[in-house]
């Protein structure tokens, strides 16, 4: 069996660039999707759904950071590969791609 070796990569971006990247992702085409969602669900249901999605996203990031601290995994594809092998890696990559496409 092949031994798994993880390499630790030092980040080379500044805090300002990280904030810019996060802001760019938040204010992208998702703004249009949020307006469409609120128009179709109403304010109350929209706020409830938005809060549920925020909680699930925060928990997902928490789990990813926890796995990064334990085994050095820093990406969902790597986590899928470590947990379920190549099918897990492909599933994670497909889900992320579909999510990013919209």
N, C-alpha and C positions, 0 to 999 in steps of 0.2 A: 504494500500500500504506500502511496506517495505521501511524504510528510508535508503538511501544510505549513507554509512560512508567510508570515505577515510582515509587511514593511511599513514602518511609521513614516509618513510624509509630513514634513513641517510646512505649515501654511505660509504663504508668501504675500498674502493680501493685507491691506490695511483695514482698520476698523471702518474708516470712511467709505472705502470701496465696498465693504460688506453691507453697510447700511444702504448704500446706493443700489446694490444688487437686490436686496430685499425689498426696497421701495419700488423698484422697477417691476419686480415680480408681482407685488401686491396691486399696483396701479395699472397693470396690463389689461388685457382683454377681459379679465375677471370682473372688472367694474361693469361692463355691459351685461355680463351674465347675472350679476347680482340684481341689477335693475329689472331685467327680464323675469327673474325668479320672484321678486317682490310684486311685480305687476300681476303675476299669475297665481300667487298664493295668498296675498294679503299681508298686511303689516305684522299681525300677531303670529301667524304661522311662519312667516319668513324669519322673524326674530328667533322663534323657538328652533327652527331648523338651523339657522346660522350659529346659534349657541351650541347646539349638538355637534355640528361639524367642527367648531372651534375646540371643543373638549376632546373630540376624537383625534384631531390633528395634534393637539398638545400632548396627548397620551402617546401617539405614534412617535413623535419626536423624542419624548422621554424614553421610550423603549429603545430607539435607535442610539441615543446617547449612552444609555446603560450598556448596550451591547458593545459600543465603541470602547467604553472603559474596561470591559471584561475581556474581550477577545480582539479588540483592535479593528472592528468592522465599522466603516464610516459611510456606507452606502446601502440602500435597500437591496440592490442586486447582489452585493457581496453577502448580505444577511440571508437572502433567499438561497444563495448557493451553499452557504455554511449549514443552513437548517435542512434543506431539501435537495441539495445537489443541483445539477444542471437544470432540471425542470423548474425548481424554485427560482433560480436565477432568471430563466426565460419568462416565467410568469410575472415576476416583479418588474422586469424590463417592459413587458407588454402593458401591464397596468399603468406604469408611469407614462409610457408613450401615449396611451389612449387618454389618460388624464390630461396630459399637456396639449393634446390636439383639441380637446374640448368635447 
